[in-house]
Amino acid sequence: MASSDGIGIANLPNQRHKIVAKRGAHFTIMVVGESGLGKTTLINTLFSTELSPAKNYSRRHYKQLDKLTEVEIIKAELEEKQFKVKLTVIDTPGFGDYVNNRDSWAPIVDFIDDQHEAYMIQEQQPQRNEKTDLRVHACLYFIRPTGHTLKPLDIEIMKRLGTRVHVIPVIAKADTLTQNDLFTFKQRIRDAIAAQNIRIYQPPIEADDQASADHARILFEAMPFSIIGSTEDVQTADGRVVKGREYLWGVAEVENEQHCDFKKLRSLLIRTFMLDLISTTEEVHYENYRQQQMETRKFGERKVKKFNNPKFQEEEEQLRKRFTEQVKAEEARFRQWEQHLIAERDRLNKDLEMAHGAIKSLEAELDNLQVGYGRSTGRR
């Protein structure tokens, strides 16, 4: 006769909870967007700590000649109610800051692929106890609040990122737009995403949990999230102290859903779907990469590294141009030298012909003298 308590299978979720709580979690988030859109501020606001100091962008235009998108890695360990999360933030300073942004997405895309590659190589090793995992679980793509639509650069990079990582579009500095302009801007971005077949993250909808399914739909319909980032405490007209930005007309509150979608973004990234972002990165994006590589490479074979950094390509182009100019200059000098040699040869040939003519003339005179001498001798 079976016990009324069952055999204990129903206790497995509690066991799983203990394992997860003991191990903690590793979460890697990438922020992509032009300078000055508040990427660092938003990350600090999301995790309620200063992971990265605010950057000074007053001198960013002095780097125009570099034309290079960089990749910066920031690591931190967060703890809440004895649950630890090892957080890695990937920043991409320099993206979209130049007049010519051709291939500015290459270092970003390469970094994401390189992390899948590095993890795949570690899995193929005999010892796999300590694996370094920097696979990107979510990418916040910051859109400048122009009020128009996505720029060609936005479309290009989002299409490339969408096949590699969970893309979550956000409208930066949403407090610079009116509510009507923001609503229209959001709709235009959604239309552009649909028209260009850009893949963005869609929260899973649980069919057996209506409340969770409704929450997931609300979050997805709110994309792109309109964001206000601030780590400063300000006082509202009714005396409350909140995180926000203070203006002459009042306070734009970070956690006020009538002002922005910050709470929805935080719910998506941290409170509700962080584990889904982590697991689907493993099951979908990493597996897609691994399958593509295993179909074209032998087991254990290293990936051929393509050095297609935009800065190196430009330097290579300049060197090639300089080499071509030097070759042309040397060819011109050689032709001039060749013409000089031909002229000198012609002059020497002419002198030689004149010398031959003089010799023949002298020989003729000599013959005449000999003939004259012979006649005079015969008369005697």
Secondary structure, 3 states (H helix, E strand, C coil): CCCCCCCCHHHHHHHHHHHHHHHCEEEEEEEECCCCCCHHHHHHHHCCCCCCCCCCHHHHHHHCCCCCCCCEEEEEEEEECCEEEEEEEEECCCCCCCCCCCCCCHHHHHHHHHHHHHHHHHHCCCCCCCCCCCCCCEEEEEECCCCCCCCHHHHHHHHHHHCCCCEEEEECCHHHCCHHHHHHHHHHHHHHHHHCCCCCCCCCCCCCCHHHHHHHHHHHHHCCEECCCCCCEEECCCCCEEEEEEECCEEEECCCCCCCCHHHHHHHHHHHCHHHHHHHHHHHHHHHHHHHHHHHCCCCCCCCCCCCCHHHHHHHHHHHHHHHHHHHHHHHHHHHHHHHHHHHHHHHHHHHHHHHHHHHHHHHHHHHHHHHHHHHHHHC
